[in-house]
Amino acid sequence: MNKSVQNLRTNKKGQGMTEYIIIVALIAIAAIGVITIFGDDIRKLFGASANALAGETNVTTGAKKANVMTKTLKTFGMDNAG
């Protein structure tokens, strides 16, 4: 009987794995919730960023229109807002 009590005390590997699975499941549920709420806005933002990187000067993010300044050697140090 004493041997079986010692085995119960030392055999706790499954407990740690279960805790990690619960944490991963909670993170996954939170990520799904965030993507469900903000998914369209994130998709529009990444689309506008890709269009701006492709060289488009008038980029629409859905919320407001951004005018991207074309950079040259003379205007490289200037702010985009100006």
N, C-alpha and C positions, 0 to 999 in steps of 0.2 A: 504494500500500500504506500509506503514511504517513497518508493521508486516512481510510482505513477503520479504522485504529487509533484515531484521534482520535474518530471517530463512536462507537466502542464505549465509549470513556471517558465521553463526554458523554451518551449515551443510556441513562440508568438510571432512567427514570420508572417502568417496570414493576416494578422491584425494590421501591420504596417502597410501591406499591399492594399487592403480594403480601404484604409484611410486615404491613400493616394488615389484610388479609383473614385472615391467620393469627391475629392478635391478636383480632379480632372473633369468629372461630370458637372460639377457646379460651374467651373470655368466655361465649359462648352455651352451650358444653358445661358450663362450671361452673355457670351459672344453671339449666340443666336438671337437673343433679345436685342442687343445693340444693333446687329445687322438688320433685323426686322424694322426697328424704329428709324435708323439713319441710313438704310441701304441705298435709297434713291439719291439722297444728297451726296453720299460718298461716291456713287457711280458717276454722277454729274461732275463732281470735282475732279475725279481722275480723268474723265473724258476731256474736260477743259484743259487740264494739265498736259495731256497727250497732244491735243490740238496746238497748244502754245509751243510745245517742244518741236512740233512738226513745222512751225514757221507761220502759223496763222496769226494775224495781227488783231483781229476782233474776236475775242473768245467770250462765250456766254456760259456761265456756270449754272444758270437756272435762276439764281437770286438776282444777280446784277451783271451787267456787261462790263467786261474789262478790256481796255485798250492797251495792248502790249506794244511797247516801244521797240522798234527795230534797232539793234545795237550795231554801231560801227566803231572804228577806232577813235573817232572824235567824241562819240556819245557813250562810250563804255562805262565811264565813271559816274554818269548821271543817274538820278533816281528814276524809276519807272513811272512814278506818279506825275512827274513834270513834263 
